[in-house]
């Protein structure tokens, strides 16, 4: 039977398909369960969630305004294309709350966690720094209206942050090993210091061509190129970060909501709010369009080999798995359903919001809309098998701390050797980390 925590309980970790709970958040309870096995405790990090949650009255007024605009333009629908219609409805930035933009990110090779903790700030917690028990707060005048973030692969501690007007690039700087600031930017960039011996420096600001709000980011697996997109633009940009040069990829896409580079680097996914999405091969940057009758893509996650991608849709409780039929650069692929019957039958929800697959491909985490009171606001954890088709077995549910918590964002640590490590930012104001332990060589 799947583990279902009762209201008032908090989840601590998984041990062999059993999700351990406690009455309160406690480092002592974490030490008793997984701490003695892993030799580390991932203490929860507080933040102010009220600053991140949308103002419901403001959202309601915006939706009403958009509804009036749509009614006035109804007579033009027969003469304009779908992509052109999106230009008239600049409400897609509000719709980003419905999409799995990456609000929390683990460093690819270190126990260092970053998450959006306020509209203009990022919190970084280095669990390897025994002296720096307090998290660092990254702020700058250039860093406004943050939408997503991501660590740069293969490049020390360097973090990209999507903002209004461009992308902030932060780097950790140490005594005797100062982070270089790209020439020409020193006068406009800021720094903040906190912790023992480490200082975070804003080393670059990649300006979007027309000052658009950057709403999607994704690094290539080698860390040389950074892809960015905006709901306000009809193209996405590939940045050579070391040179500070961006190349637009223009296909008249419009209103891009999500970017996902495959782990192999051969493939690339872009999604839109109109229910279409594109699969690209990155050798020649050619693409194939796909469409969905189940709404727009709300979440997407690649398998470890980069030959399959799981996607969730706004109007469905069933996932889709896209399998490539041959090797790159071929774009031949087929879409198969991945049934998750418990989402509807057990929770009562009819649609999945966000999804994440761990780097081993063995654990899937997902959130869903609404549902019965007992199951509202939980994160479902599935055991995944790929042989070769994807099948899922429900392990149980994770409940966060506080009153009626809901997951705002979550992500797996891709290189944690002892097993999947899932971090969730909850609406109650805590970023919590959950080790999912089930391998025989980890557990006694």
N, C-alpha and C positions, 0 to 999 in steps of 0.2 A: 504494500500500500504506500502511496506517496505521502511524504511528510508534510503536514499542514500545521504551521504554528498558530496558536490561538491568539486573538487580540490581547495585547499587553505583553506578549512574549517577544523576544528579539532573537534572531538567528545569529549563531556564532561561527559555525563552519559545517562542512560535510565530512563525515567519516564513513566510508564504505556504504554509500547510498542512504545514510542516516543524517539528516540535517539537525544538528545539535542546537538547542535553544536555551535561553536563560531568561530570568525575570527582568534583569536590567543590563545595560552595557557595562562591561567590567573587564579590565585587563587581567584580573585574577582568574576569571572563568576562561578567558582565552588561553592563559598559560596552562591551565589544567587540561584543556582539550587538545589544541594543536601546538601550543607553544613549546611543550616538552619534546615534540617530534621535530618541529622545524627549527627550534632554537631562536625564534624571533616572534614578537607579537606586533601585529599591525593595529596600533591604537587608532580609534576613530578620530576624525578631524572635524571640529565644529566650524560652521560658517553661518551666514545670515541669509536664509532662503527667501525671506520676504523681498529682498532686493532683486531676486531672479524671477519670481512668479509674476505673471502678467496682471495688470490692473483690469479686473473683469468689466468695470463700467466703460473703460476706454476701449477694450476689445469689442464690447457690444456696440458702441457708437461707430467704430470702424466697420464692423460687419454690416450695420444698418446703412452706412454711407455707400459701401460697395454694392449692397443689394439695390439701392436706388440707381446707382450708375449702371448696373447690369440691366435694370428694367428700361432705362432710357435708351440703351444701345441695342435693345432686343431686335429692333427692325433692321439693324445692320448685319445680323449674324449670317445672312445668306451671301453676303458679298465680301466678307473678310475671312482670312484663314485663322485656324486655331492659334498658331503661334503669334499672329498679330493681335489677336484678342487679349492675349496675356499682358500686352503692353498697357492696355486700358485699365487693368486691374492690379495695381501695385500692392495687393494685400498678401503677396506670397511671403514676405518677411514675417508676417504674423503666423502664417501656416507652418513656419519652420519649427514651431513648438510641437507639431504633429510628426516631425521627422527626426530620425536618429542622427542629429548632428552631434559630433563628438565633443561632449562637454567635460569628459574626464579621460585621461590618458596616462598609461604607464610607460616609463622609459623602456626602450626595447631590450636593454641589457643590464639595467641597474634597478634597485628597489627604490625608485624615485617616482612619485606620483604627482600629477598636476591636474587641477580641475578649475573650472570657472566658478568663482565664489561670489561674484558681484558683477554688475553690468560692465564695469571698467577694470576689474582686477582678477588676477589668477593666483591661486594658492598652490605652492609647491612644498611637498613633504618628502624629505630624503630619509628613509628608514635605515640607511646604512650609516648615517651620521649620528653616532652615539652622543655627541656633544650638542648637536642641534635638534633638541627635542621639539622646539617650536617650529611651526611651518613658516615659510617665507611668503610674503605677499608681494607680487609683482604689479606695479602701477606705473603709468607714464601718461603724460599729456597726449601722446600719440595713440594711446591704447583706449579707445572708446567703443562702446556698444559691441562687446565681444560676442561672437557667435560660436566659435569652435576653436580647437587647438590640437597640436600634435607634436610629438618629439621627433627630431631629425635622426634617422638611423645612421649608425657608423660615424658619429661626430661628437663624441663626448657628451656633455649635457647642453643641448641646444634645443630650444622650444619655439615653435611657430604659433602665433595667436592671430586669428582672423578678426579684424576690426573695421570700424567705419573708415573708409578711405584707403585701406591697405592692410599689410601684414607686419606685425611686430615680430622680430627675431631676437630672442633672449639667449644669453649664454652664461654659464657659470664661470666665474673667474676666481683664481686661487693665487695666493702669494707666490711670486716667482713664475707664474704661468698665467699672465693676464689674457683675457679674451680680446681678440682684435676687433676693432670697430671699422666697418667698411669706410674707406676714404670718402669724404664729402658729407658724411652724416653726423659727425661728432658734435656739431653745434646744436642739433635738434633732438638728440637722444638723451634719455635720462637713466639713472641707475637707482637701485635701492639695496641697502646692505642689511643683512640680518643673519645670525648664525655664526658659528666658530670658524673663521678662516675662509669663508666662501662669500662671494659677492655676485649678485646677478646683474648683468649689464645688458642693456638694450643695444645690440651691436648693429642692427639694421632695421630699416622700415621700407618695405617694398610697396610703393604707391600704386594703387589701382589706376588704370588709364584715365578714368573720368571721375575719380573720387567715389566709386561705388562702395557700398557696404559689402565686404567680403563675407560670404555666408557658408562657404564650403572649402575645405583644405584636405590635401592628401599628399604625403611624401612617396616618392618611388622607393623601392626596397633598398637601393644603394645609397640613398640620401643625397644624391646630386641634384635631383629635380623636385620641385614642389608645385603641385597643381592647385589652382585656386579658381573659384567661380563666385558669381553673385546672382541673386535673384533679379537684379536690376540690369543685367547684361545679357546679350545674346550669344556670348562665347565664353570659353574658359581659357585660362592662361597657364602655360608651363614655364616656370621660373628656373633659370640657372642661378641658384642662390649665391654661389661664390662670386658671380659677376654682377648680381643684382639686375639681371636682364630677363624680361618676360616676353614670351612669344604667344600671341593669341591664337587659339584654334577656333576658327569661325565656321560654323555650320548652320547659323540661324537657329540655334537651339532654343534660347530664351528660357528664363526662369529655372535654371538648374538648381536642384535642391540638394544633391549629394554627389560626391566623387569617391571612388574606391579603386585604388591601384592593387593589382593582384600581387601576391607574395613573390612570384617569379618575375614580375615586371613586364610580362609579355602582354597582359590584358589590362583594360581600364573600363570602369563603369561610370556612366553619367545618368542621372535620373531627373525627371521633370514632374511638375505638379499636375500635368494633364493626363497622367497615366502612361506616358511613353518613357522608355529608357533606351540607352544606347550601349552596345558593347563595342569596344575599340581594340584594335591590335596596335601596339605602340611602335612597331617598326616603320610603318608608313602613315600612321594615324588615320587609317580608314575605319569605318564603323558600319554596324548593322543596326537598324532601328527595331525595337520591339514595342508591343503595346499590351495593355492589360485591361480586362473587363472587371477586375476586382479593385479598382481604384488606383491611386498612385503608390509608388514605392515608399514605404516608411522606414525600412531598415534593410541593410545588405551586409553580408559577411562572407569573405572568401574562405575556402578550405586551405589547409597548410600548403598544399602543392600548387595552388592557383589554377586548378583545372575544373573547379566547380564553385559556384557562388549561390548562397542561400539568400532569398529575398522575401520580405513581408510586404503586404499590401493593405491599404487603408480600409478596405471594405471586406476583409476576409480573415478568418481564423486558421487558414491553411497557408503554409509556406510554399514557395516555389524553389526548386533546385535547378539551376542552369548548368548543364554538363556539356563541355566541349567535346565534339566528336573526333577531332584529330589534333595534331600538334600545331603550335604557333607557326606562322601567322594566320592560320585558318580561323575563320569566325563561325564555322559550322557548329551549331549547338542546338540542344533541345531542352525544353522546359518541362519538368515533371513535378507533380504535387507532392508535398510532404505533409501528411495528415497528422494533426495534433488534436484528436477528438476531445481530450480533457479540457481544452480551453473553452469549448462551448458547453460540454455536458457537465463539467465540474464547476467551473467558475461562472458560467453564464455569459461570458463575454463573446462578442461576435467579431472582434478584430484585434490583431496584434500591432503593437506600437514599435518597439525597439527590439533588436536581436543582436547577440554577440556570440561568436564561436571561439573557443580557446584554441591556442596554437597547436595542440595535439589533435584537434578535431574530435575530442571525446565528450566535451561538455558544451551545451548550448544554453544560454540565458536569454530570457525574453520577458517583456512586459506587455500588458494588454490593457485595453480600455474598459472601464466600468466593471461589471461583474457583480455577483452577489456580495453582500456586506462582508461575509467571512473571508472572501478571497480578494477583496478590493485592495489595490495598491501593493500587491505582492510581485515578486520576481520568480518566474517559473524556471526550474533547472531541469534539463533533459540530458539523459545519456544518449549519445549519438553513435550510430554505426554506419560505416560507409563501405559496402561490400557488394558491388560498387555503388548501388543505389542507397540513398539516405533513408534511414529509419530512426525513429526517436522513441525513447522510453522515458516517461516522466519519473524523475527522482523525487521531487517535492518542490516546496516553495520557500522563498526567503522573505522574512518580514523585517522591516527596518524599525528603528527606535522612534519614540515619540507618539503623538496622537495622530492617528490616521495618516501614516507616512505613505508617500508615493515616490517611485523612482523617477528622478529627473534625468539621470544619465548613468550609464555603467559601461565598464570595459574590463577585459581580461589583460593580465600581465602575460606577454607572449613568450617570455624566456625564463619563467620561474620553474626551476628544475624539479621541484618536489611535487608538482601537480598544478592544475588550474588555480588561478588566483583572481577572484572577481572583486572589483570595487564598484560601489554604488553610491551616488549622491542622492540623498533622500530629501524630500520636501520639508522634513522636520528639522533640517539644519545640521545633518551629520553626513560625512563621507566615510563609509564603512567598508572594510575589506574582509572577504570571506575566502579562506583556503578551502578548496574542494579536494579532499584527500581520499584516494581510493586505490592507489597502486600498492602492491604488496611490498615493494622495496622501500616504501616510505613509512608504512605503518608497522608497528610491532606485531 
